Amino acid sequence: MFAARNNFLTPASVGGSYTLGLSDPLLTLTGQDTSWTEKTIDISSYAGATVRLVFYHYASYFTGDMQLDDINIDGTTYTFESDATGWETTTTNANTIVTTSASDTYNAVTFSNVAAVYSSARWLRDLGGTTSSATGLTTDHTLGTTSGYYLYAETSAPYPCGYWLRSPEVTLSGSPTLSFWEARYGATMGDCEVYLDVIS
């Protein structure tokens, strides 16, 4: 989706194995599925760094509402059952300012807290399915019920759309781990790229 960012960042070696700023994509999700699927990413080369986990989801139409749940960043699991404290989303269509560099685009957007109040063109905390027909699962992954919460990208207008989501800052251990559950049910599900924003 984006060109590799190495030509757009000034290298700032940290620990000899990574640079400050947005990483290259760690994983790209494509296509759709009809159930919760776990993804695991090797982030061992970022040991000791302070980071944010970052998702960029693109959809070409309203049936592209991707869902995320049980995000585990180095032993801390975010289930979103009580809230989404610390998680932030763009609230305007980042697709309109996409450049050839993911990091340039990421640095050009404004983030706001993820909320549970419906609004299009952003990531939301929700339960019981998404608001668009023929898109999204009705149950969460944590509880497996319609009363369990998750985060999802509300892709209803404008089209096409691209939204960023980022986690709270986390200082990784010497043997960091990363996993999450995702659901991508919708006929116009676009790609989702996963990054780390390396802060220090």
C-alpha positions as CSV (number, residue, x, y, z in Angstrom):
1,M,0.0,0.0,0.0
2,F,2.8,2.4,1.0
3,A,6.3,2.5,-0.3
4,A,9.0,1.5,2.2
5,R,9.8,4.4,4.5
6,N,13.6,4.0,4.7
7,N,14.2,6.7,2.2
8,F,12.0,9.2,4.1
9,L,13.3,8.9,7.6
10,T,16.6,10.1,8.9
11,P,18.1,7.1,10.5
12,A,18.3,7.4,14.2
13,S,19.9,4.2,15.4
14,V,18.6,3.0,18.7
15,G,20.2,-0.1,20.2
16,G,21.8,-0.8,16.8
17,S,18.7,-2.7,15.5
18,Y,16.0,-0.3,14.7
19,T,15.3,3.4,13.9
20,L,13.0,6.0,15.4
21,G,9.7,6.6,13.7
22,L,7.3,4.4,11.8
23,S,8.7,0.9,11.0
24,D,8.3,-0.8,7.7
25,P,5.1,-2.9,7.6
26,L,5.4,-5.8,10.0
27,L,2.3,-7.5,8.5
28,T,-0.2,-6.9,5.7
29,L,-3.7,-8.4,6.0
30,T,-5.6,-8.9,2.8
31,G,-9.0,-10.3,1.8
32,Q,-11.9,-11.2,4.1
33,D,-12.8,-13.9,6.5
34,T,-15.9,-14.9,8.5
35,S,-14.4,-15.7,11.9
36,W,-11.9,-14.3,14.4
37,T,-8.3,-15.1,13.4
38,E,-5.2,-14.8,15.5
39,K,-2.1,-13.1,14.1
40,T,1.3,-13.2,15.8
41,I,4.2,-11.0,14.8
42,D,7.9,-11.4,15.7
43,I,9.0,-8.1,17.3
44,S,12.1,-9.4,19.0
45,S,14.3,-6.9,17.1
46,Y,12.6,-4.1,18.9
47,A,13.5,-5.3,22.4
48,G,13.8,-2.5,24.9
49,A,12.2,0.1,22.7
50,T,9.3,2.3,23.7
51,V,6.7,1.9,20.9
52,R,3.1,2.3,19.8
53,L,1.4,-0.5,17.9
54,V,-0.1,1.0,14.7
55,F,-2.7,-0.2,12.2
56,Y,-3.6,1.4,8.9
57,H,-6.9,0.0,7.4
58,Y,-8.1,0.9,3.9
59,A,-11.5,0.1,2.4
60,S,-13.0,1.0,-0.9
61,Y,-16.7,1.0,0.2
62,F,-18.9,0.7,3.3
63,T,-18.6,-3.1,3.5
64,G,-15.0,-2.9,4.8
65,D,-15.5,-2.7,8.6
66,M,-12.5,-4.5,10.0
67,Q,-12.6,-5.6,13.7
68,L,-9.8,-6.1,16.3
69,D,-9.8,-7.7,19.7
70,D,-7.6,-9.2,22.4
71,I,-4.5,-7.3,21.3
72,N,-1.5,-8.5,23.4
73,I,1.5,-6.3,23.4
74,D,4.3,-7.9,25.3
75,G,2.1,-9.5,28.0
76,T,-0.5,-6.7,28.3
77,T,-3.8,-7.7,26.7
78,Y,-6.4,-5.1,25.6
79,T,-9.9,-6.7,25.6
80,F,-11.8,-3.4,25.3
81,E,-14.5,-4.7,27.7
82,S,-14.4,-1.7,30.0
83,D,-12.9,1.0,27.7
84,A,-10.3,1.8,25.1
85,T,-8.2,4.1,27.2
86,G,-5.0,5.2,25.5
87,W,-6.0,4.0,22.0
88,E,-6.2,6.8,19.4
89,T,-7.7,7.0,15.9
90,T,-7.7,9.4,13.0
91,T,-11.0,11.1,12.6
92,T,-10.7,12.2,9.0
93,N,-10.1,10.2,5.9
94,A,-6.3,9.6,5.8
95,N,-6.7,8.3,2.3
96,T,-7.0,11.8,1.0
97,I,-3.5,12.7,2.2
98,V,-1.7,9.4,1.3
99,T,1.8,10.1,0.1
100,T,4.5,7.7,-1.2
101,S,5.7,7.3,2.4
102,A,3.7,5.7,5.2
103,S,5.6,7.7,7.8
104,D,4.9,11.0,6.0
105,T,1.2,10.2,5.9
106,Y,1.2,9.0,9.6
107,N,3.0,12.1,10.7
108,A,0.5,14.4,8.8
109,V,-2.7,13.2,10.6
110,T,-4.3,14.2,13.9
111,F,-5.3,11.6,16.4
112,S,-8.2,11.6,18.9
113,N,-9.3,9.1,21.6
114,V,-11.2,6.0,20.4
115,A,-14.8,6.5,21.5
116,A,-17.9,4.3,21.8
117,V,-20.2,6.9,20.2
118,Y,-21.0,6.1,16.6
119,S,-19.3,8.3,14.0
120,S,-18.1,7.4,10.5
121,A,-14.5,7.7,9.2
122,R,-12.7,6.4,12.3
123,W,-12.0,3.5,14.6
124,L,-14.6,2.9,17.3
125,R,-15.2,0.7,20.3
126,D,-18.4,-1.3,19.8
127,L,-20.4,-4.5,20.5
128,G,-23.0,-6.6,18.7
129,G,-21.8,-6.1,15.2
130,T,-21.0,-3.1,13.0
131,T,-23.6,-0.6,11.8
132,S,-23.3,-1.6,8.1
133,S,-25.2,-4.5,6.6
134,A,-23.2,-7.5,5.3
135,T,-20.1,-6.5,7.3
136,G,-18.6,-7.3,10.6
137,L,-19.1,-10.2,13.1
138,T,-21.9,-9.8,15.8
139,T,-19.8,-11.4,18.6
140,D,-16.5,-10.3,20.1
141,H,-13.5,-12.6,20.6
142,T,-12.9,-12.2,24.3
143,L,-16.4,-13.3,25.5
144,G,-17.7,-14.8,22.3
145,T,-21.0,-13.0,22.8
146,T,-22.9,-10.0,21.5
147,S,-22.3,-8.2,24.7
148,G,-18.5,-8.2,24.3
149,Y,-16.5,-5.3,23.0
150,Y,-13.9,-4.9,20.2
151,L,-12.5,-2.1,18.1
152,Y,-13.6,-1.6,14.5
153,A,-13.0,0.7,11.5
154,E,-16.3,2.4,10.5
155,T,-15.9,2.7,6.7
156,S,-19.3,4.3,5.9
157,A,-18.4,7.4,3.9
158,P,-16.3,8.9,2.5
159,Y,-15.0,6.4,0.0
160,P,-12.4,5.2,-0.5
161,C,-11.2,5.5,3.1
162,G,-8.1,5.0,5.2
163,Y,-7.9,5.2,9.0
164,W,-5.0,5.0,11.4
165,L,-5.3,3.4,14.9
166,R,-2.5,3.4,17.5
167,S,-2.0,1.9,20.9
168,P,-0.8,3.5,24.1
169,E,3.0,3.8,24.5
170,V,4.6,0.5,25.7
171,T,8.2,-0.1,26.7
172,L,9.1,-3.5,25.4
173,S,10.9,-6.1,27.5
174,G,14.0,-8.0,26.4
175,S,11.9,-10.7,24.8
176,P,8.8,-8.9,23.5
177,T,5.8,-10.5,22.0
178,L,2.9,-9.3,19.9
179,S,-0.4,-10.9,18.9
180,F,-4.0,-9.9,18.1
181,W,-7.3,-11.2,16.9
182,E,-8.9,-9.8,13.7
183,A,-12.1,-10.2,11.8
184,R,-12.4,-9.0,8.2
185,Y,-15.9,-9.8,7.1
186,G,-17.1,-7.5,4.2
187,A,-17.1,-7.6,0.4
188,T,-15.0,-4.5,0.0
189,M,-12.4,-5.3,2.7
190,G,-9.2,-3.6,1.8
191,D,-5.7,-4.1,3.1
192,C,-4.6,-3.5,6.6
193,E,-0.9,-2.8,7.4
194,V,0.6,-3.2,10.9
195,Y,3.5,-1.1,12.1
196,L,5.4,-0.1,15.2
197,D,5.9,3.6,15.9
198,V,9.3,3.6,17.6
199,I,9.4,6.5,20.1
200,S,12.7,5.8,21.9
